[in-house]
Amino acid sequence: MLPKELLEILACPKCKGELEYRPGNNGEGEVLICHSCKLVYEVIDGIPNMLIEEAKPLEE
């Protein structure tokens, strides 16, 4: 679980938009989602991977 203070300051590195935090469940890990860019950023060992080139497309 990412600290609330960190979630408040994080923004999408591509569009600078708001991110939605989804905690891990059902075998999936924690992620941050940008709905504007439709990108998913993984959280690995409690550290958000905010590299645009490593983001995955959002599957809705």
N, C-alpha and C positions, 0 to 999 in steps of 0.2 A: 504494500500500500504506500503510495507516494504521499508525502506530507502536504497538508492543505496549503501551506505557505508557498510551496514549490508550484503546485497546480495553479495558484493565483497569478504567478508571474510568467509561466510558460506560454509561448505563442507558437503558431505554425511558422517554421523558418522560411517557407515559400511565400505565403501571403500575409503573414503576421496576424492571422485570424485566431479566434478562440478555439481551444482544443477541448474535446470531451474525453474524460478519463473513464476507462472501463476496466475494472479489476478483473483479474484472471478467474476463469471458471470453466467447468466442463473440459478440462485438459488444455484450454487456451491460456496464454499468458496475458499479463497486463498490457494494455495498449492505450495510446493517445490518438484520437481521431480528429482530423480536420474535415468538416463537412463541406467547406467551400472548395477545397482542392481535391476532396475525395481521396485522401491519403491516410494511411494507418502507420503510426510510428510505434515500434515495439519498445517495451520497457524490459531491459535485460538486467537481472540481479539488482533491481531497484534503481537502475540508471536509464533515463529516457534516451533512446537512440534517435537523435533529431537530424540525422543526415538525410537530405532529400533523396539522394540516389539510392538509399537503402530502405526507403518507405515502400509500403505495399499499397496497391489500389484497394479502395474500399469496396467490399462486396456487399451490396444491400439486398 
